[in-house]
Structures are given as C-alpha cells and as structure tokens.
Amino acid sequence: MDTTSGTLDEALERLHTTGPEINGYLSNHGPMAVEALVRHGQARTVHRWVDHYATKLEDLPSARTRITDANWQEALGDARRVTDWTTYMARQVAERPWRAVLAEWWPRLLPGIAGAATHPVIRVGHAVRILLGDGEEAPRIAEFAHALGYWAARHTALPLTVRPTGAASPADALAALPAIADQQGGLLHGLAQLPGTEGWLAAAESVATPQDPDAARTQLTALVQAAVHRYLDYGHGEGVMLVHAATAPNAVLRTLPVLPRELWAPSLGAAWAASAAITSVYSPEAALPRLRAGTLTPDEVFERAAAHGDEHAIKLTDTALDVASWAPAGDDRALSAALRSLELIPPFH
C-alpha cells in the first residue's frame, strides 16, 4: 500500500471534518473507499474522488452530553450521540493501545452488527486493516475511533437470535434462505419481517457450528466467498444493499487477527446472521445469466471499479479481490461478481 505521499492520511483528515451520515440515514463511505483505492494502487485518484464525494457530505453533528465509562450503556444505539461517541472513543485510544480498546468493545458492539446496514462494522474492518498493515499514525488511530464511535451510536440488534446448530456450508445455507414477502421497503422494514417469514430461522440455523476458533475463521472465509459468488448471480435483487452481505463478514474476517480467539466463533455467528438477513431481504426469484471476467487481471478489474467511482462498487471489488486471491486457477467468479456490481450500480458522477 503506497502511503509514502501521505495520500491516505490527508484524505482521512479531510473526511474526519464531516459527519458519518448523510440525511440521517446514508452512511459516509469516504474513509472506506479511499482506503481501498490507496491499497489497490489508485492513490492518484483519491483526492479527486474525495473532492467530488465531499459535495454531498455534511458537517459533524453537534456534541450533546459527555459519554463516560459509567454512563455509556444508556447512550448505546443513540444515533443523536454519534459525536459524543466519537469523542469518547478518541479518549479511549489516547489512553490505551487500540488493540486493547477493540478487544473490550468488540463483544459489546457485536450484537448490534446490523446497525446502519452494517456500515459501522465495515468501517471498523477497513480501519483495522490500515492499522495492521500500514502503521499507527494519528489520522489512522482517529479513523479507528470514528469507526467504533459510529458503531456504538448505530448499534442495532436483529429482531431475532440465530443460533447455528446444523451442518450446512455457508453457500448451501445462503441458497436455502427464504425471501421475505414484501421487498418494497427499506432494510429495517425487511428485517422486521424475518420473525414472520416461514422457515427463515430454521434455514439460518442450518449452517454448521464451528468446533474451534480456527474452524470459525475457515467458515467465515467460506461465508465471504459464498456471498461474493452469490452476488454474481443474484446481486440484481438490490445491487447496492446486497454488497453488504459480503463486505460485512469480510470486515469481521479482517478483524479476527487482533481479537482474542474466544471471540472468533461469536464473530462468525454475528456476521452470518447479518449476511443471511440481508440476503433474504433482497433475494430475487431468478438468477442472472452468468457473466465472465475472462482474461482480466485483479488489478484491471479494480481499475475499472475506480473509474466507475461508486463507493459500493469499490468496496465490493475490494472484497472480491480477496476472494479471488483464495480461488483456484480458472475460477473467475469473484472477479466476475465485481464486474457485475459495475453493471448493477450506477456510476458515480
């Protein structure tokens, strides 16, 4: 990752002057997208992309009431307190190593993984990848604090608890999930239908239970792969929202190396439940004709995503490149899924 010019840090500093959401419900994808752009050799495009993207961003919300170690529970999930949460998390990482802060807060936040359509956990995953791979300069620590604060403010549990007790692979379990009846509303409208969707909980709980932390990591990897491959055939159910069925579990996967091993299985469980829920909320009836990446290389596919410019397409392609790196020779499904996103999602103009 080329950060010698300070491109990433400069972009993060610019974005930290803006709020985490637009119009009160759309997430600010800037930090996630610029991290992916820089990582995949597109640093030269970052400031132009931020210039354009920033035109729709909003100022940081005003602070309300100080959050402390004694009162944080009453503020959990209060989106109006997002700036209070960011300030609190900034104090946390100023006083202790960021890994210790993550280990403490991860199990507190994990039950709320569905908040803001999983964007907060995705933002945490990008921040952790920066810190692990590129150093702990101040803008990167600040980004980690912003990401954790956003998650705490948008902490939202699914309307039912999923306890995997079966033996199915993630791919088979995703394929078996029934769709909700009314797909005309937004994500919260869809999630509210899950408890009443016949067979949904049984299908969600049919996925295998990991026997140890390493098995949890293997299964989480398989989930990311399955969700990316499924996007290739079924992404048209909702081209933007179904991106998160893959990028949310991949954010969790990227975070596992810095989490205590006893948190790996619960992390898989939360990621699976979120991915399964999003899949059912936006599942179409029929598959699209198969698209093939052909001879395109991963770098060429990401260059197309960068030129396309939409933040969701950039993030899905970033995850698809991870999956492509795990695939055997000749398996171009992940790269093809990335190209599918460029068809389904309008380009950023």
C-alpha positions in Angstrom: 0.0 0.0 0.0 1.5 3.3 -1.1 1.1 5.7 1.8 4.5 7.4 1.4 2.9 10.5 -0.1 0.5 10.8 2.8 -2.4 10.5 0.5 -4.4 8.2 2.7 -3.7 10.3 5.9 -4.6 13.5 4.1 -7.8 12.0 2.8 -8.8 10.7 6.2 -8.1 14.1 7.8 -10.4 15.8 5.3 -13.1 13.2 5.9 -12.9 13.5 9.6 -14.3 17.0 9.4 -17.5 15.6 8.0 -20.3 13.6 9.7 -20.7 9.8 9.5 -24.0 10.0 7.7 -25.9 12.0 5.0 -29.6 12.9 5.5 -29.6 11.0 8.8 -29.5 7.5 7.2 -27.0 7.2 4.4 -23.5 6.3 5.6 -20.4 8.3 4.7 -18.4 5.8 2.8 -15.4 8.1 2.2 -12.9 6.5 4.7 -13.7 3.0 3.5 -13.5 3.8 -0.2 -10.2 5.8 0.0 -8.6 3.1 2.0 -9.5 0.6 -0.7 -8.4 2.9 -3.5 -5.0 3.5 -2.0 -4.5 -0.1 -1.2 -5.1 -1.2 -4.7 -2.8 1.2 -6.4 -5.3 4.0 -7.1 -3.8 6.6 -4.8 -3.6 9.1 -7.6 -7.4 9.2 -7.9 -8.1 9.7 -4.2 -8.2 13.5 -3.8 -10.2 13.9 -6.9 -12.6 11.3 -5.7 -12.9 13.0 -2.3 -13.4 16.4 -3.9 -16.4 15.0 -5.7 -17.7 12.9 -2.9 -17.4 15.6 -0.3 -20.0 17.8 -2.1 -22.8 15.6 -0.6 -21.3 15.2 2.9 -22.5 17.1 5.9 -20.8 18.7 8.9 -20.1 16.8 12.1 -23.2 16.7 14.3 -23.1 18.8 17.4 -22.0 17.2 20.7 -24.7 16.6 23.2 -23.6 15.1 26.6 -20.3 13.6 27.6 -20.2 9.8 27.5 -18.2 8.2 30.3 -17.2 4.7 31.5 -20.1 5.0 33.9 -22.9 6.0 31.5 -22.1 4.6 28.1 -24.8 1.9 28.2 -27.6 4.4 28.2 -26.1 6.0 25.1 -25.6 2.8 23.1 -27.6 2.9 19.9 -28.5 6.6 20.2 -27.6 8.0 16.8 -28.1 11.5 18.0 -25.0 11.0 20.2 -22.6 10.0 17.4 -20.2 12.9 18.1 -20.3 12.1 21.8 -19.4 8.5 21.0 -16.5 9.5 18.6 -15.1 11.8 21.3 -15.4 9.1 23.9 -13.6 6.5 21.6 -10.9 9.0 20.8 -10.2 9.3 24.5 -10.1 5.6 24.8 -7.5 5.1 22.1 -5.5 8.1 23.5 -5.3 6.3 26.9 -4.7 2.7 25.8 -3.5 0.7 22.8 -6.1 0.4 20.1 -6.0 -3.4 20.2 -7.0 -3.3 23.9 -9.8 -0.9 23.1 -11.0 -3.2 20.3 -10.9 -6.3 22.5 -13.0 -4.6 25.1 -15.6 -3.1 22.8 -15.9 -5.8 20.1 -18.1 -8.1 22.2 -20.2 -5.1 23.4 -20.8 -3.9 19.8 -21.1 -7.3 18.1 -24.8 -7.8 18.9 -25.5 -4.5 17.1 -23.8 -5.5 13.9 -27.0 -4.8 11.9 -26.9 -1.1 12.7 -26.8 1.3 9.8 -27.0 -1.6 7.3 -23.7 -3.0 8.7 -21.7 0.0 7.6 -20.1 0.7 11.0 -18.5 -2.8 11.3 -17.3 -2.5 7.7 -15.7 0.8 8.6 -14.0 -0.8 11.6 -12.7 -3.6 9.3 -11.1 -1.0 7.0 -9.6 0.9 9.9 -8.1 -2.3 11.4 -6.6 -3.2 8.0 -4.9 0.2 7.9 -3.5 -0.1 11.4 -2.3 -3.7 10.9 -0.7 -3.1 7.5 0.5 0.5 7.5 1.2 1.8 10.9 -0.4 3.7 13.7 -0.1 7.4 12.6 -2.6 9.8 14.2 -5.1 10.0 11.3 -5.4 6.2 11.3 -5.9 5.9 15.0 -8.5 8.7 14.6 -10.3 6.8 11.9 -10.4 3.7 14.2 -12.1 5.9 16.9 -14.6 7.4 14.4 -15.5 3.8 13.2 -16.0 2.5 16.7 -18.0 5.6 17.7 -20.2 5.2 14.7 -20.9 1.6 15.5 -21.8 2.4 19.1 -24.2 5.2 18.0 -25.9 3.0 15.4 -25.9 -0.3 17.5 -28.9 -2.2 16.4 -29.8 -5.9 17.0 -31.6 -8.1 14.6 -35.2 -8.8 15.6 -34.4 -12.5 16.4 -31.5 -14.5 17.6 -29.8 -17.0 15.2 -28.0 -20.0 16.9 -26.4 -22.1 14.2 -26.9 -25.8 15.0 -26.7 -27.6 11.7 -24.1 -28.9 9.3 -24.7 -26.9 6.1 -22.0 -24.9 4.4 -22.5 -21.1 4.2 -23.1 -21.4 0.4 -25.8 -24.1 0.9 -27.3 -22.2 3.8 -27.5 -19.0 1.8 -29.2 -20.8 -1.0 -31.8 -22.3 1.3 -32.9 -19.0 2.9 -36.4 -17.9 2.0 -37.1 -14.4 0.8 -39.3 -12.0 2.8 -42.8 -11.4 1.4 -42.6 -7.6 1.0 -39.4 -6.3 -0.6 -40.7 -2.9 -1.4 -39.5 -1.1 1.8 -36.0 -0.4 3.2 -33.8 -2.6 5.2 -35.4 -2.1 8.6 -38.8 -2.8 7.0 -37.3 -6.0 5.7 -35.6 -7.1 8.9 -38.8 -6.7 10.8 -40.4 -9.4 8.6 -37.8 -12.0 9.4 -39.5 -13.4 12.5 -42.7 -14.0 10.5 -41.0 -15.4 7.4 -41.8 -19.2 7.4 -38.7 -21.3 7.5 -36.3 -18.4 7.8 -34.9 -19.2 11.3 -34.6 -22.9 10.6 -32.7 -22.1 7.4 -30.4 -19.6 9.1 -29.7 -22.0 11.9 -28.9 -24.9 9.5 -25.3 -23.5 9.0 -22.6 -25.5 10.7 -21.4 -24.7 14.2 -17.6 -24.3 14.4 -15.8 -26.7 16.7 -12.9 -24.3 17.5 -11.7 -20.8 16.6 -9.7 -22.0 13.6 -12.9 -23.6 12.2 -14.8 -20.4 12.8 -12.2 -18.5 10.7 -12.4 -21.1 8.0 -16.2 -20.9 8.0 -16.2 -17.1 8.0 -13.8 -17.2 4.9 -16.3 -19.6 3.2 -19.2 -17.1 4.0 -17.4 -14.2 2.4 -16.6 -16.4 -0.7 -20.2 -17.6 -0.9 -21.7 -14.1 -0.6 -19.4 -12.7 -3.3 -20.3 -15.7 -5.6 -24.0 -15.2 -4.9 -23.8 -11.6 -5.8 -22.7 -12.6 -9.3 -26.0 -14.5 -9.9 -28.4 -12.7 -7.6 -27.0 -9.2 -7.0 -29.8 -7.7 -9.1 -32.1 -8.2 -6.1 -30.7 -4.9 -4.9 -27.3 -4.0 -6.4 -26.2 -1.7 -3.6 -27.6 -3.4 -0.5 -26.5 -6.9 -1.4 -22.9 -5.7 -1.4 -23.1 -5.7 2.4 -23.9 -9.4 2.6 -20.3 -9.9 1.5 -18.4 -6.8 2.8 -19.7 -7.1 6.4 -18.5 -10.6 7.0 -15.2 -9.7 5.3 -14.7 -6.8 7.7 -15.2 -9.2 10.5 -12.7 -11.6 8.9 -10.1 -8.9 8.6 -10.5 -8.1 12.3 -10.1 -11.6 13.6 -6.3 -11.5 13.8 -6.4 -8.8 16.5 -9.3 -10.3 18.5 -9.0 -12.8 21.3 -9.6 -16.3 19.9 -12.6 -16.9 22.1 -14.3 -14.1 20.2 -13.9 -15.8 16.8 -16.9 -18.1 17.0 -19.3 -15.3 18.2 -17.9 -13.1 15.5 -18.8 -15.7 12.9 -22.2 -16.1 14.3 -23.0 -12.4 14.2 -21.5 -12.0 10.7 -23.5 -15.0 9.4 -26.8 -13.7 10.9 -26.3 -10.2 9.3 -25.3 -11.7 5.9 -28.2 -14.1 6.0 -30.7 -11.4 6.9 -29.6 -9.0 4.1 -29.7 -11.9 1.6 -33.3 -12.7 2.5 -34.5 -9.1 2.5 -33.3 -8.6 -1.1 -33.3 -12.1 -2.6 -34.7 -12.1 -6.2 -36.6 -15.1 -7.6 -34.3 -16.0 -10.5 -30.6 -15.8 -11.3 -29.0 -13.6 -13.9 -27.1 -15.2 -16.9 -23.6 -15.9 -15.9 -21.0 -13.1 -16.5 -17.4 -14.0 -17.1 -14.3 -11.9 -16.2 -12.3 -13.6 -18.9 -8.7 -12.6 -19.1 -9.0 -9.5 -16.9 -6.5 -9.4 -14.0 -7.5 -8.3 -10.5 -5.6 -5.0 -11.0 -7.5 -4.4 -14.2 -10.9 -5.2 -12.5 -10.1 -2.8 -9.6 -9.0 -0.1 -12.1 -12.5 -0.4 -13.7 -14.1 -0.1 -10.3 -12.1 3.0 -9.5 -13.1 4.6 -12.8 -16.7 3.7 -12.2 -16.3 5.5 -8.9 -19.3 4.4 -6.8 -18.3 3.6 -3.3 -20.3 0.4 -3.1 -18.7 -0.9 -6.3 -15.3 0.0 -5.0 -15.9 -1.8 -1.7 -17.4 -5.0 -3.3 -14.5 -5.1 -5.7 -12.1 -4.8 -2.8 -13.7 -7.8 -1.1 -14.0 -9.7 -4.4 -10.2 -9.4 -4.9 -9.7 -11.0 -1.5 -11.9 -13.9 -2.6 -10.2 -14.1 -6.0 -6.8 -14.5 -4.2 -8.2 -17.6 -2.5 -9.6 -19.2 -5.7 -8.1 -22.0 -7.7 -6.8 -21.2 -11.2 -9.6 -20.8 -13.6 -12.2 -19.7 -11.1 -13.2 -16.2 -12.1 -16.5 -16.0 -10.2 -15.2 -13.4 -7.7 -13.8 -11.1 -10.4 -17.0 -11.6 -12.4 -19.0 -10.6 -9.3 -17.0 -7.3 -9.1 -17.8 -6.6 -12.8 -21.4 -7.4 -12.1 -21.5 -4.7 -9.5 -20.4 -2.2 -12.1 -23.4 -3.2 -14.2 -25.9 -3.1 -11.4 -24.8 0.1 -9.5 -24.9 3.4 -11.3 -21.5 5.1 -11.7 -20.5 8.0 -9.5 -20.9 11.2 -11.5 
